[in-house]
Amino acid sequence: MPLAGKGMLLTSMNIDAADEADFNRWYDREHLEERVAIDGFLEARRYVAHAADPKYLSLYSTVTLDVLDSPAYRARLANQTKWSRRSMAHFKDMLRVVARITVSNGTGRGAALGVVRLRPTPDNAGAWRDALQEKLAPEQRDGVISMHLLESEPELSGATADIPAVRNEGARDWFVLIDGTHVGAVSAVIAERFTGPAASPFPLPVSVGTYSLMWDLAKSDIGRG
């Protein structure tokens, strides 16, 4: 299974151009390492949009979903640094999703990422999950490395006291992640399997987007540093 652990925190946001340099400096010099250092966090990845909205996306893998409701994580949320409070106050259109990793096929991670946002209902969730087991097959497409399904945990997703996320927007949505070696390969899979005639039994996604990897950080990298 290419994704480490069983839990995932997905965050995305826009930022005004005037605040962007400090925002990126904060993410790169403080925030990612601070989060990965929390007990139970394994790694984090940062992306910038190729063709997507919001512009910035981050993925944080955890050993289990419970890590994202653990005392260590809640303590960090309740004691943000001054730089974090200042940076988060500038977030716009933020999405904060705590999710279970329920499908993860392939080996490794790519420089390009496709994100497909789906909105199941209790009546169709089982059939969709079964269908996605077949659709998320990276070996059938050159340039695609791995494919994953995140199923949101609504009680843990959304805003916190200090993080101004959209509170209820799609709290039960699913997110398909497509890791590829280049954006063209990722875009082709989205068009073929999720927005074209072969998308059945799925309706059109809530949204789709493609991102380019900025950098990633693993727990072992912090130890070496």
Phi and psi restraints in degrees (value plus and minus 20) as a CYANA .aco file:
   2 PRO   PHI     -93.2   -53.2
   2 PRO   PSI     -50.3   -10.3
   3 LEU   PHI    -102.8   -62.8
   3 LEU   PSI     106.7   146.7
   4 ALA   PHI     -89.5   -49.5
   4 ALA   PSI     116.1   156.1
   5 GLY   PHI      59.4    99.4
   5 GLY   PSI    -191.9  -151.9
   6 LYS   PHI    -140.9  -100.9
   6 LYS   PSI     -29.4    10.6
   7 GLY   PHI    -135.5   -95.5
   7 GLY   PSI     135.7   175.7
   8 MET   PHI    -166.7  -126.7
   8 MET   PSI     115.0   155.0
   9 LEU   PHI    -128.3   -88.3
   9 LEU   PSI     103.0   143.0
  10 LEU   PHI    -132.9   -92.9
  10 LEU   PSI     106.5   146.5
  11 THR   PHI    -149.4  -109.4
  11 THR   PSI     123.5   163.5
  12 SER   PHI    -165.1  -125.1
  12 SER   PSI     130.6   170.6
  13 MET   PHI    -183.6  -143.6
  13 MET   PSI     140.4   180.4
  14 ASN   PHI    -123.5   -83.5
  14 ASN   PSI     144.2   184.2
  15 ILE   PHI    -169.0  -129.0
  15 ILE   PSI     119.1   159.1
  16 ASP   PHI     -83.9   -43.9
  16 ASP   PSI     127.7   167.7
  17 ALA   PHI     -77.4   -37.4
  17 ALA   PSI     -54.7   -14.7
  18 ALA   PHI     -86.0   -46.0
  18 ALA   PSI     -44.9    -4.9
  19 ASP   PHI    -123.9   -83.9
  19 ASP   PSI     -21.2    18.8
  20 GLU   PHI     -89.1   -49.1
  20 GLU   PSI     -60.4   -20.4
  21 ALA   PHI     -82.5   -42.5
  21 ALA   PSI     -65.0   -25.0
  22 ASP   PHI     -89.2   -49.2
  22 ASP   PSI     -57.1   -17.1
  23 PHE   PHI     -78.6   -38.6
  23 PHE   PSI     -68.7   -28.7
  24 ASN   PHI     -87.1   -47.1
  24 ASN   PSI     -57.4   -17.4
  25 ARG   PHI     -83.4   -43.4
  25 ARG   PSI     -62.5   -22.5
  26 TRP   PHI     -82.2   -42.2
  26 TRP   PSI     -67.6   -27.6
  27 TYR   PHI     -79.1   -39.1
  27 TYR   PSI     -63.8   -23.8
  28 ASP   PHI    -100.9   -60.9
  28 ASP   PSI     -48.4    -8.4
  29 ARG   PHI    -124.7   -84.7
  29 ARG   PSI     -34.6     5.4
  30 GLU   PHI    -155.4  -115.4
  30 GLU   PSI     -74.8   -34.8
  31 HIS   PHI     -87.2   -47.2
  31 HIS   PSI     -68.8   -28.8
  32 LEU   PHI     -80.7   -40.7
  32 LEU   PSI     -66.1   -26.1
  33 GLU   PHI     -84.9   -44.9
  33 GLU   PSI     -59.4   -19.4
  34 GLU   PHI     -80.2   -40.2
  34 GLU   PSI     -62.9   -22.9
  35 ARG   PHI     -91.3   -51.3
  35 ARG   PSI     -64.8   -24.8
  36 VAL   PHI     -84.2   -44.2
  36 VAL   PSI     -46.1    -6.1
  37 ALA   PHI     -92.6   -52.6
  37 ALA   PSI     -35.9     4.1
  38 ILE   PHI     -85.6   -45.6
  38 ILE   PSI     120.0   160.0
  39 ASP   PHI     -74.6   -34.6
  39 ASP   PSI     109.4   149.4
  40 GLY   PHI      74.3   114.3
  40 GLY   PSI     -37.2     2.8
  41 PHE   PHI     -99.5   -59.5
  41 PHE   PSI     122.4   162.4
  42 LEU   PHI    -132.7   -92.7
  42 LEU   PSI     -62.2   -22.2
  43 GLU   PHI    -183.5  -143.5
  43 GLU   PSI     144.8   184.8
  44 ALA   PHI    -163.8  -123.8
  44 ALA   PSI     130.1   170.1
  45 ARG   PHI    -154.2  -114.2
  45 ARG   PSI     120.9   160.9
  46 ARG   PHI    -133.5   -93.5
  46 ARG   PSI     119.1   159.1
  47 TYR   PHI    -151.3  -111.3
  47 TYR   PSI     134.8   174.8
  48 VAL   PHI    -143.4  -103.4
  48 VAL   PSI     125.8   165.8
  49 ALA   PHI     -85.6   -45.6
  49 ALA   PSI     116.0   156.0
  50 HIS   PHI    -112.4   -72.4
  50 HIS   PSI     -72.1   -32.1
  51 ALA   PHI    -166.2  -126.2
  51 ALA   PSI      64.3   104.3
  52 ALA   PHI    -184.0  -144.0
  52 ALA   PSI     142.2   182.2
  53 ASP   PHI    -166.2  -126.2
  53 ASP   PSI     106.8   146.8
  54 PRO   PHI     -88.6   -48.6
  54 PRO   PSI     149.6   189.6
  55 LYS   PHI     -93.6   -53.6
  55 LYS   PSI     -57.4   -17.4
  56 TYR   PHI    -133.0   -93.0
  56 TYR   PSI     122.1   162.1
  57 LEU   PHI    -158.5  -118.5
  57 LEU   PSI     118.5   158.5
  58 SER   PHI    -152.3  -112.3
  58 SER   PSI     124.9   164.9
  59 LEU   PHI    -144.8  -104.8
  59 LEU   PSI     110.7   150.7
  60 TYR   PHI    -143.8  -103.8
  60 TYR   PSI      98.7   138.7
  61 SER   PHI    -112.4   -72.4
  61 SER   PSI     120.9   160.9
  62 THR   PHI    -149.8  -109.8
  62 THR   PSI     137.3   177.3
  63 VAL   PHI     -77.6   -37.6
  63 VAL   PSI     -67.8   -27.8
  64 THR   PHI    -157.0  -117.0
  64 THR   PSI     146.7   186.7
  65 LEU   PHI     -81.6   -41.6
  65 LEU   PSI     -55.6   -15.6
  66 ASP   PHI     -80.3   -40.3
  66 ASP   PSI     -44.3    -4.3
  67 VAL   PHI     -77.8   -37.8
  67 VAL   PSI     -52.5   -12.5
  68 LEU   PHI    -101.5   -61.5
  68 LEU   PSI     -12.9    27.1
  69 ASP   PHI    -154.0  -114.0
  69 ASP   PSI       3.1    43.1
  70 SER   PHI    -104.1   -64.1
  70 SER   PSI     139.5   179.5
  71 PRO   PHI     -76.6   -36.6
  71 PRO   PSI     -58.4   -18.4
  72 ALA   PHI     -85.0   -45.0
  72 ALA   PSI     -62.4   -22.4
  73 TYR   PHI     -91.7   -51.7
  73 TYR   PSI     -62.9   -22.9
  74 ARG   PHI     -84.0   -44.0
  74 ARG   PSI     -55.0   -15.0
  75 ALA   PHI     -85.1   -45.1
  75 ALA   PSI     -59.2   -19.2
  76 ARG   PHI     -86.0   -46.0
  76 ARG   PSI     -61.0   -21.0
  77 LEU   PHI     -82.7   -42.7
  77 LEU   PSI     -55.6   -15.6
  78 ALA   PHI    -100.6   -60.6
  78 ALA   PSI     -30.2     9.8
  79 ASN   PHI    -152.6  -112.6
  79 ASN   PSI      39.0    79.0
  80 GLN   PHI     -88.2   -48.2
  80 GLN   PSI     129.4   169.4
  81 THR   PHI     -90.5   -50.5
  81 THR   PSI     143.5   183.5
  82 LYS   PHI     -79.7   -39.7
  82 LYS   PSI     -60.5   -20.5
  83 TRP   PHI     -85.2   -45.2
  83 TRP   PSI     -59.3   -19.3
  84 SER   PHI     -84.0   -44.0
  84 SER   PSI     -66.1   -26.1
  85 ARG   PHI     -80.9   -40.9
  85 ARG   PSI     -61.2   -21.2
  86 ARG   PHI     -85.7   -45.7
  86 ARG   PSI     -63.5   -23.5
  87 SER   PHI     -87.5   -47.5
  87 SER   PSI     -65.4   -25.4
  88 MET   PHI     -85.9   -45.9
  88 MET   PSI     -47.0    -7.0
  89 ALA   PHI     -84.7   -44.7
  89 ALA   PSI     -39.0     1.0
  90 HIS   PHI    -115.5   -75.5
  90 HIS   PSI     -22.3    17.7
  91 PHE   PHI     -81.1   -41.1
  91 PHE   PSI     122.6   162.6
  92 LYS   PHI    -150.0  -110.0
  92 LYS   PSI     124.7   164.7
  93 ASP   PHI      35.0    75.0
  93 ASP   PSI      18.8    58.8
  94 MET   PHI     -97.1   -57.1
  94 MET   PSI     117.0   157.0
  95 LEU   PHI    -134.3   -94.3
  95 LEU   PSI     110.0   150.0
  96 ARG   PHI    -149.8  -109.8
  96 ARG   PSI      91.9   131.9
  97 VAL   PHI    -143.4  -103.4
  97 VAL   PSI     103.7   143.7
  98 VAL   PHI    -118.9   -78.9
  98 VAL   PSI     106.4   146.4
  99 ALA   PHI    -161.7  -121.7
  99 ALA   PSI     135.8   175.8
 100 ARG   PHI    -109.7   -69.7
 100 ARG   PSI     119.7   159.7
 101 ILE   PHI    -108.0   -68.0
 101 ILE   PSI      87.5   127.5
 102 THR   PHI    -125.5   -85.5
 102 THR   PSI     -40.3    -0.3
 103 VAL   PHI    -156.2  -116.2
 103 VAL   PSI     115.4   155.4
 104 SER   PHI    -172.0  -132.0
 104 SER   PSI      85.5   125.5
 105 ASN   PHI    -139.3   -99.3
 105 ASN   PSI     126.1   166.1
 106 GLY   PHI      84.9   124.9
 106 GLY   PSI    -191.8  -151.8
 107 THR   PHI    -160.7  -120.7
 107 THR   PSI      97.4   137.4
 108 GLY   PHI      77.6   117.6
 108 GLY   PSI    -197.3  -157.3
 109 ARG   PHI    -149.0  -109.0
 109 ARG   PSI     132.8   172.8
 110 GLY   PHI    -131.5   -91.5
 110 GLY   PSI     150.0   190.0
 111 ALA   PHI     -96.5   -56.5
 111 ALA   PSI     -37.9     2.1
 112 ALA   PHI    -138.6   -98.6
 112 ALA   PSI     127.6   167.6
 113 LEU   PHI    -153.5  -113.5
 113 LEU   PSI     110.1   150.1
 114 GLY   PHI    -122.6   -82.6
 114 GLY   PSI     121.1   161.1
 115 VAL   PHI    -146.4  -106.4
 115 VAL   PSI     102.7   142.7
 116 VAL   PHI    -138.9   -98.9
 116 VAL   PSI     100.8   140.8
 117 ARG   PHI    -122.2   -82.2
 117 ARG   PSI     100.4   140.4
 118 LEU   PHI    -135.2   -95.2
 118 LEU   PSI     134.1   174.1
 119 ARG   PHI    -146.8  -106.8
 119 ARG   PSI      68.6   108.6
 120 PRO   PHI     -97.0   -57.0
 120 PRO   PSI     149.7   189.7
 121 THR   PHI    -140.6  -100.6
 121 THR   PSI     144.1   184.1
 122 PRO   PHI     -75.9   -35.9
 122 PRO   PSI     -50.7   -10.7
 123 ASP   PHI     -94.1   -54.1
 123 ASP   PSI     -51.7   -11.7
 124 ASN   PHI    -129.4   -89.4
 124 ASN   PSI     -20.9    19.1
 125 ALA   PHI     -80.0   -40.0
 125 ALA   PSI     -61.9   -21.9
 126 GLY   PHI     -84.0   -44.0
 126 GLY   PSI     -65.6   -25.6
 127 ALA   PHI     -85.6   -45.6
 127 ALA   PSI     -59.1   -19.1
 128 TRP   PHI     -83.6   -43.6
 128 TRP   PSI     -63.2   -23.2
 129 ARG   PHI     -81.4   -41.4
 129 ARG   PSI     -62.8   -22.8
 130 ASP   PHI     -82.9   -42.9
 130 ASP   PSI     -63.1   -23.1
 131 ALA   PHI     -85.4   -45.4
 131 ALA   PSI     -56.8   -16.8
 132 LEU   PHI     -90.4   -50.4
 132 LEU   PSI     -47.6    -7.6
 133 GLN   PHI     -76.7   -36.7
 133 GLN   PSI     -55.8   -15.8
 134 GLU   PHI    -103.1   -63.1
 134 GLU   PSI     -58.3   -18.3
 135 LYS   PHI     -89.1   -49.1
 135 LYS   PSI     -50.3   -10.3
 136 LEU   PHI    -109.5   -69.5
 136 LEU   PSI      45.8    85.8
 137 ALA   PHI    -140.8  -100.8
 137 ALA   PSI      73.2   113.2
 138 PRO   PHI     -87.6   -47.6
 138 PRO   PSI     -46.3    -6.3
 139 GLU   PHI     -88.3   -48.3
 139 GLU   PSI     -31.6     8.4
 140 GLN   PHI    -106.3   -66.3
 140 GLN   PSI     -20.6    19.4
 141 ARG   PHI    -161.1  -121.1
 141 ARG   PSI     101.3   141.3
 142 ASP   PHI     -80.0   -40.0
 142 ASP   PSI     120.6   160.6
 143 GLY   PHI      66.3   106.3
 143 GLY   PSI     -25.1    14.9
 144 VAL   PHI    -124.5   -84.5
 144 VAL   PSI     107.2   147.2
 145 ILE   PHI    -115.6   -75.6
 145 ILE   PSI     -68.2   -28.2
 146 SER   PHI    -175.9  -135.9
 146 SER   PSI     138.3   178.3
 147 MET   PHI    -161.0  -121.0
 147 MET   PSI     123.0   163.0
 148 HIS   PHI    -164.0  -124.0
 148 HIS   PSI     135.5   175.5
 149 LEU   PHI    -142.9  -102.9
 149 LEU   PSI     106.9   146.9
 150 LEU   PHI    -129.1   -89.1
 150 LEU   PSI     107.9   147.9
 151 GLU   PHI    -130.6   -90.6
 151 GLU   PSI      97.2   137.2
 152 SER   PHI     -83.2   -43.2
 152 SER   PSI     125.9   165.9
 153 GLU   PHI    -125.6   -85.6
 153 GLU   PSI      80.5   120.5
 154 PRO   PHI     -82.6   -42.6
 154 PRO   PSI     -51.4   -11.4
 155 GLU   PHI     -90.0   -50.0
 155 GLU   PSI     -42.0    -2.0
 156 LEU   PHI    -125.1   -85.1
 156 LEU   PSI     -32.8     7.2
 157 SER   PHI    -105.7   -65.7
 157 SER   PSI     150.1   190.1
 158 GLY   PHI      72.8   112.8
 158 GLY   PSI    -184.2  -144.2
 159 ALA   PHI     -92.7   -52.7
 159 ALA   PSI     137.5   177.5
 160 THR   PHI    -139.6   -99.6
 160 THR   PSI    -197.9  -157.9
 161 ALA   PHI     -78.1   -38.1
 161 ALA   PSI     -50.9   -10.9
 162 ASP   PHI    -133.8   -93.8
 162 ASP   PSI     -22.8    17.2
 163 ILE   PHI    -137.2   -97.2
 163 ILE   PSI      93.0   133.0
 164 PRO   PHI    -103.6   -63.6
 164 PRO   PSI      37.7    77.7
 165 ALA   PHI     -99.1   -59.1
 165 ALA   PSI     144.3   184.3
 166 VAL   PHI     -89.1   -49.1
 166 VAL   PSI     100.5   140.5
 167 ARG   PHI     -91.6   -51.6
 167 ARG   PSI     -66.2   -26.2
 168 ASN   PHI    -138.2   -98.2
 168 ASN   PSI     -14.4    25.6
 169 GLU   PHI     -90.4   -50.4
 169 GLU   PSI      86.6   126.6
 170 GLY   PHI      41.2    81.2
 170 GLY   PSI      23.2    63.2
 171 ALA   PHI     -83.1   -43.1
 171 ALA   PSI     -41.2    -1.2
 172 ARG   PHI    -126.3   -86.3
 172 ARG   PSI      -7.1    32.9
 173 ASP   PHI     -87.5   -47.5
 173 ASP   PSI     137.9   177.9
 174 TRP   PHI    -129.8   -89.8
 174 TRP   PSI     132.3   172.3
 175 PHE   PHI    -149.0  -109.0
 175 PHE   PSI      98.7   138.7
 176 VAL   PHI    -109.3   -69.3
 176 VAL   PSI     109.0   149.0
 177 LEU   PHI    -130.2   -90.2
 177 LEU   PSI     110.6   150.6
 178 ILE   PHI    -141.8  -101.8
 178 ILE   PSI      90.4   130.4
 179 ASP   PHI    -112.0   -72.0
 179 ASP   PSI     107.1   147.1
 180 GLY   PHI    -160.2  -120.2
 180 GLY   PSI     149.6   189.6
 181 THR   PHI    -100.3   -60.3
 181 THR   PSI     -40.1    -0.1
 182 HIS   PHI    -176.3  -136.3
 182 HIS   PSI     137.9   177.9
 183 VAL   PHI     -82.3   -42.3
 183 VAL   PSI     -55.1   -15.1
 184 GLY   PHI     -78.6   -38.6
 184 GLY   PSI     -61.2   -21.2
 185 ALA   PHI     -86.4   -46.4
 185 ALA   PSI     -62.1   -22.1
 186 VAL   PHI     -85.4   -45.4
 186 VAL   PSI     -64.8   -24.8
 187 SER   PHI     -82.2   -42.2
 187 SER   PSI     -57.2   -17.2
 188 ALA   PHI     -83.9   -43.9
 188 ALA   PSI     -60.1   -20.1
 189 VAL   PHI     -86.6   -46.6
 189 VAL   PSI     -62.0   -22.0
 190 ILE   PHI     -79.0   -39.0
 190 ILE   PSI     -66.8   -26.8
 191 ALA   PHI     -84.9   -44.9
 191 ALA   PSI     -59.7   -19.7
 192 GLU   PHI     -94.7   -54.7
 192 GLU   PSI     -62.5   -22.5
 193 ARG   PHI    -124.6   -84.6
 193 ARG   PSI     -35.8     4.2
 194 PHE   PHI    -148.9  -108.9
 194 PHE   PSI     -39.4     0.6
 195 THR   PHI    -143.7  -103.7
 195 THR   PSI     -25.9    14.1
 196 GLY   PHI    -121.6   -81.6
 196 GLY   PSI    -191.3  -151.3
 197 PRO   PHI     -79.0   -39.0
 197 PRO   PSI     -48.4    -8.4
 198 ALA   PHI    -100.6   -60.6
 198 ALA   PSI     -15.3    24.7
 199 ALA   PHI     -89.2   -49.2
 199 ALA   PSI     -42.1    -2.1
 200 SER   PHI     -67.9   -27.9
 200 SER   PSI     117.5   157.5
 201 PRO   PHI    -111.6   -71.6
 201 PRO   PSI      -3.0    37.0
 202 PHE   PHI    -110.2   -70.2
 202 PHE   PSI     121.3   161.3
 203 PRO   PHI     -93.8   -53.8
 203 PRO   PSI     158.8   198.8
 204 LEU   PHI     -78.5   -38.5
 204 LEU   PSI     120.2   160.2
 205 PRO   PHI     -82.3   -42.3
 205 PRO   PSI     139.8   179.8
 206 VAL   PHI     -81.2   -41.2
 206 VAL   PSI     -61.0   -21.0
 207 SER   PHI    -181.7  -141.7
 207 SER   PSI     138.9   178.9
 208 VAL   PHI    -155.9  -115.9
 208 VAL   PSI     134.5   174.5
 209 GLY   PHI    -182.6  -142.6
 209 GLY   PSI     139.5   179.5
 210 THR   PHI    -145.1  -105.1
 210 THR   PSI     123.1   163.1
 211 TYR   PHI    -153.3  -113.3
 211 TYR   PSI     135.5   175.5
 212 SER   PHI    -130.5   -90.5
 212 SER   PSI     117.8   157.8
 213 LEU   PHI     -88.1   -48.1
 213 LEU   PSI     111.3   151.3
 214 MET   PHI    -110.3   -70.3
 214 MET   PSI     -74.2   -34.2
 215 TRP   PHI    -191.9  -151.9
 215 TRP   PSI     146.6   186.6
 216 ASP   PHI    -154.0  -114.0
 216 ASP   PSI     142.3   182.3
 217 LEU   PHI    -162.9  -122.9
 217 LEU   PSI     107.1   147.1
 218 ALA   PHI    -127.2   -87.2
 218 ALA   PSI     138.5   178.5
 219 LYS   PHI     -75.3   -35.3
 219 LYS   PSI     -58.6   -18.6
 220 SER   PHI     -86.1   -46.1
 220 SER   PSI     -45.9    -5.9
 221 ASP   PHI     -87.2   -47.2
 221 ASP   PSI     -55.5   -15.5
 222 ILE   PHI     -86.0   -46.0
 222 ILE   PSI     -61.7   -21.7
 223 GLY   PHI     -79.9   -39.9
 223 GLY   PSI     -60.2   -20.2
 224 ARG   PHI     -88.8   -48.8
 224 ARG   PSI     -50.5   -10.5
